[in-house]
Amino acid sequence: MRKFWTLLLVIGGFAIQAISYFSLAAPLGLPTGPEFSDPRVPFAAAIFVAGVMMVFIAALVYELMPGEE
């Protein structure tokens, strides 16, 4: 059961990272000025960090959950 939850957290964390970067932070189109380097959503970096934290929490879940005997 711990492998299932670990894999779920890893896949979910990487999905959140990809969605927050490509959908919320990365600007689309050709750069036309300095404001182009700003993310489209102001808190996109916080969502990306939450995805990174989910991947690290997956290691804790794997180590702390009891395994099958």
C-alpha positions as CSV (number, residue, x, y, z in Angstrom):
1,M,0.0,0.0,0.0
2,R,2.9,2.4,0.7
3,K,4.2,2.0,-2.9
4,F,0.8,3.0,-4.2
5,W,0.7,6.2,-2.0
6,T,4.3,7.0,-2.8
7,L,3.8,6.7,-6.5
8,L,0.6,8.7,-6.3
9,L,2.3,11.5,-4.5
10,V,5.3,11.5,-6.9
11,I,3.1,11.6,-10.0
12,G,0.8,14.2,-8.5
13,G,3.8,16.4,-7.4
14,F,5.3,16.3,-10.9
15,A,1.9,17.0,-12.5
16,I,1.4,20.1,-10.2
17,Q,4.9,21.3,-11.1
18,A,4.3,20.9,-14.9
19,I,0.9,22.5,-14.8
20,S,2.0,25.4,-12.7
21,Y,5.0,26.1,-14.9
22,F,3.6,25.6,-18.3
23,S,0.0,26.9,-17.6
24,L,0.5,29.6,-15.0
25,A,4.0,30.9,-15.1
26,A,5.5,30.5,-18.5
27,P,4.5,33.4,-20.8
28,L,3.3,32.4,-24.3
29,G,4.4,34.1,-27.5
30,L,7.4,36.2,-28.5
31,P,9.0,38.5,-25.9
32,T,8.0,42.1,-26.6
33,G,9.2,43.8,-23.4
34,P,10.5,43.5,-19.9
35,E,7.0,42.8,-18.5
36,F,7.1,39.5,-20.6
37,S,9.3,37.9,-17.9
38,D,6.7,38.2,-15.2
39,P,4.5,35.1,-14.6
40,R,0.9,35.2,-15.8
41,V,-0.3,34.3,-12.3
42,P,1.5,36.0,-9.4
43,F,1.5,32.9,-7.1
44,A,2.6,30.3,-9.7
45,A,5.9,29.9,-8.0
46,A,4.2,28.9,-4.7
47,I,2.2,26.3,-6.5
48,F,5.4,24.9,-8.1
49,V,7.1,24.7,-4.7
50,A,4.0,22.9,-3.4
51,G,4.6,20.3,-6.1
52,V,8.2,19.9,-5.1
53,M,7.2,19.5,-1.5
54,M,4.8,16.7,-2.5
55,V,7.6,14.8,-4.2
56,F,9.8,15.1,-1.0
57,I,6.8,14.1,1.2
58,A,6.5,10.9,-0.9
59,A,9.8,9.8,0.5
60,L,8.5,10.3,4.0
61,V,5.4,8.4,3.3
62,Y,7.4,5.5,1.9
63,E,9.6,5.4,5.0
64,L,7.0,5.9,7.7
65,M,4.1,3.8,6.4
66,P,4.2,0.2,7.4
67,G,5.0,-2.2,4.6
68,E,3.5,-5.5,3.6
69,E,4.9,-8.4,5.4
